Amino acid sequence: MTPISFEFYPPKTEEQRTQLDRSVQKLKAHAPQFMSVTFGAGGSTLSHTPETVQRLRSQHGVAGVPHITCVGGNREEIRSLLKLYRALGCDRVVALRGDTPSGMVRSGDMRYASELVELIRAEHGDHFHVEVAAYPETHPQAEDALADLRHFKIKVDAGANSAITQYFYNTDAYFRFVDDARALGIDIPIIPGIMPISNFSQLRRFSEACGAEIPRWVVQRMRAYGDDVDSVRAFASDFVAALCRRLIEGGAPGLHFYTLNLSKPTQAILQRL
């Protein structure tokens, strides 16, 4: 059985909390290894992310895992968050560089995720299983693909236990990235990030921003279906499920689903698997 995990963003309104609770309730039936919570932008995370992690753990009985980013924050804030998460019973975190919140001039005490990993190890030893990010199609801000791989290795050497990739729709990109990482001496598990397709126009905006390539034939098929919502959903689920199948057959150590706080698109894929 391939381990799976789910990612959510922290809700800020009562309506969003209800939606989250509904999605978590349905998805936890698939026995995920953990459910992670993204680091909210603009400072809101100092309350919303911990609240959501605690909600997952206490109300839903699942392993809630926080994302922590270092850009825009200082070491003391991060130390406080780590102590809080440890007190909540967390033994896993996702350590990311993150983006500078809009309007914020200062970049914080740390510039790179590797520095955050070093801080976690220095302060908490091996208590936390540390996940980091990886980019099969190259980080959009990297100088080139090889430089991106070197940055990844620095995070691993700093003490990362495993990595979760940016989502992609080209399995060759993932398998080549893993091969290249292994050639550099990186031996940690590299877990593919999976983005179910629920809103195609939204997905295209996301993909342009993060550098994830959507195959041309998929774009053309989506256009052909037009407003036929049922056909779009069925095709999207079949396509992403086939992607997951190829990853599992090729030896991927797990699947991490970016849920966008929805349950149906992810469930449709899991049912096909």
Secondary structure, 3 states (H helix, E strand, C coil): CCCEEEEECCCCCHHHHHHHHHHHHHHHHHCCCEEEECCCCCCCHHHHHHHHHHHHHHCCCCCEEEEEECCCCCHHHHHHHHHHHHHCCCCEEEEECCCCCCCCCCCCCCCCHHHHHHHHHHHHCCCCEEEEEECCCCCCCCCCHHHHHHHHHHHHHHCCCEEEEEECCCHHHHHHHHHHHHHCCCCCCEEEEECCCCCHHHHHHHHHHHCCCCCHHHHHHHHHHCCCHHHHHHHHHHHHHHHHHHHHHCCCCCEEEECCCCCHHHHHHHHHC
